[in-house]
Amino acid sequence: MSEARTPAQIEADIRSRREQLAVTLDEIGVRLHPSTIAGDAKAKVASAVDRTAGRAFVAVNRTVSDVKAQFVGEDGAPRVERIVPVALLAVGLVGLLAMSSARKRRD
């Protein structure tokens, strides 16, 4: 059987439980405080933005690498057979835009 507890032991037990309850209530108060909730929300948003920005960076970096691979060989030398047609196309488009703009000004 268990031994009978003294009133002093019971009071000490009650005092200990009160202290534990006070600590628990303080923790709940901190967790439910509006500034804590807002801080947690900000942290979650910042984390999501960082992840999204990281994914976007990886995607853009991959795309740039793919485009670069089209115009530069593995040895780092430019691939003239691909650069010249693209350059001619770009010059042609700029010329067409310039002619179109000049016509609009005359009219």
Phi, psi and omega per residue, in radians:
M1 nan 2.790 3.137
S2 -1.462 2.656 3.140
E3 -1.360 2.620 3.095
A4 -1.258 2.401 -3.127
R5 -1.604 2.608 3.138
T6 -1.473 2.787 3.078
P7 -0.999 -0.596 3.127
A8 -1.162 -0.684 3.105
Q9 -1.156 -0.719 3.127
I10 -1.117 -0.770 3.118
E11 -1.102 -0.704 3.116
A12 -1.129 -0.697 3.102
D13 -1.108 -0.770 3.124
I14 -1.105 -0.775 3.130
R15 -1.057 -0.746 3.130
S16 -1.110 -0.762 3.126
R17 -1.134 -0.664 3.090
R18 -1.080 -0.748 3.130
E19 -1.118 -0.746 3.097
Q20 -1.093 -0.728 3.120
L21 -1.129 -0.698 3.115
A22 -1.105 -0.732 3.111
V23 -1.106 -0.768 3.134
T24 -1.087 -0.768 3.120
L25 -1.126 -0.662 3.079
D26 -1.103 -0.749 3.115
E27 -1.102 -0.733 3.103
I28 -1.102 -0.731 3.119
G29 -1.058 -0.712 3.123
V30 -1.175 -0.772 -3.121
R31 -1.133 -0.583 -3.089
L32 -1.637 -0.023 3.122
H33 -1.159 2.400 -3.107
P34 -0.947 -0.658 -3.126
S35 -1.194 -0.585 3.086
T36 -1.191 -0.772 3.128
I37 -1.091 -0.769 3.124
A38 -1.117 -0.722 3.117
G39 -1.093 -0.723 3.097
D40 -1.112 -0.729 3.135
A41 -1.114 -0.752 3.112
K42 -1.063 -0.741 -3.136
A43 -1.100 -0.712 3.127
K44 -1.145 -0.739 3.132
V45 -1.128 -0.784 3.136
A46 -1.058 -0.690 3.119
S47 -1.135 -0.745 3.130
A48 -1.129 -0.710 3.128
V49 -1.138 -0.738 3.117
D50 -1.068 -0.752 3.111
R51 -1.095 -0.782 -3.120
T52 -1.122 -0.771 3.124
A53 -1.112 -0.677 3.108
G54 -1.106 -0.758 3.108
R55 -1.125 -0.721 3.129
A56 -1.100 -0.742 3.126
F57 -1.059 -0.771 -3.140
V58 -1.095 -0.751 -3.128
A59 -1.123 -0.786 3.133
V60 -1.136 -0.747 3.134
N61 -1.069 -0.728 3.118
R62 -1.118 -0.746 3.140
T63 -1.113 -0.779 3.119
V64 -1.077 -0.740 3.117
S65 -1.102 -0.694 3.118
D66 -1.131 -0.759 3.127
V67 -1.151 -0.748 3.130
K68 -1.058 -0.679 -3.139
A69 -1.104 -0.433 3.115
Q70 -1.267 -0.465 -3.036
F71 -1.976 -0.142 3.138
V72 -2.288 2.308 3.136
G73 -1.294 3.014 -3.139
E74 -1.097 -0.482 3.126
D75 -1.452 -0.030 3.127
G76 1.605 -0.044 -3.140
A77 -1.425 2.482 3.116
P78 -1.143 2.513 3.122
R79 -1.681 1.566 -3.037
V80 -1.018 -0.634 -3.105
E81 -1.103 -0.320 3.090
R82 -1.804 -0.528 -3.088
I83 -1.259 -0.767 -3.060
V84 -1.046 -0.878 3.141
P85 -1.066 -0.683 3.134
V86 -1.170 -0.709 3.112
A87 -1.113 -0.751 3.108
L88 -1.098 -0.704 3.097
L89 -1.094 -0.760 3.131
A90 -1.111 -0.755 3.115
V91 -1.099 -0.720 3.111
G92 -1.090 -0.765 3.119
L93 -1.112 -0.753 3.111
V94 -1.087 -0.720 3.105
G95 -1.083 -0.773 3.113
L96 -1.094 -0.737 3.111
L97 -1.118 -0.702 3.123
A98 -1.141 -0.734 3.131
M99 -1.158 -0.706 3.126
S100 -1.113 -0.739 3.118
S101 -1.122 -0.708 3.140
A102 -1.140 -0.679 3.123
R103 -1.137 -0.700 -3.133
K104 -1.131 -0.617 3.136
R105 -1.210 -0.617 -3.126
R106 -1.242 -0.576 -3.068
D107 -1.370 nan nan
